[in-house]
Amino acid sequence: MEKLTNKEEEIMQALWKAESAFVKDLLPYFTNPPLHYNTVSTIIRNLEEKGYVHHRSFGNTHEYFPLISKEEYQNQFVINKLVGDYFDNSYKNLVSYFAQNDKVSADELREILRMIEQNE
């Protein structure tokens, strides 16, 4: 799978929230700036061609649903790219960055440590 464009990611965010939707049902997710029906329709068809979305037909209309979960996409493109590009492929460096810049508290770090220990 290939990385999505910013607009494609926005459409996927809306579709992940909705779980399945017709194009008209996605329009309220885009208010600033609003997206035109045809724009959303074109982008969602591109997402279908890329293998991210599929549809169920109801006459001439289509109800779209994601084929990849938000977590799968995050793991493949967002988290791994962030850690690789900015933290030398080190999750330790990522956590250290947040701790050193007061983005995470000691209590939150202890909670993260508890979660890690429970998964071992």
Summary of the structure (lengths in Angstrom):
residues: 120
radius of gyration: 18.4
end to end distance: 30.1
largest distance: 56.3
contacts: 289
relative contact order: 0.11
helix: 62%
strand: 12%
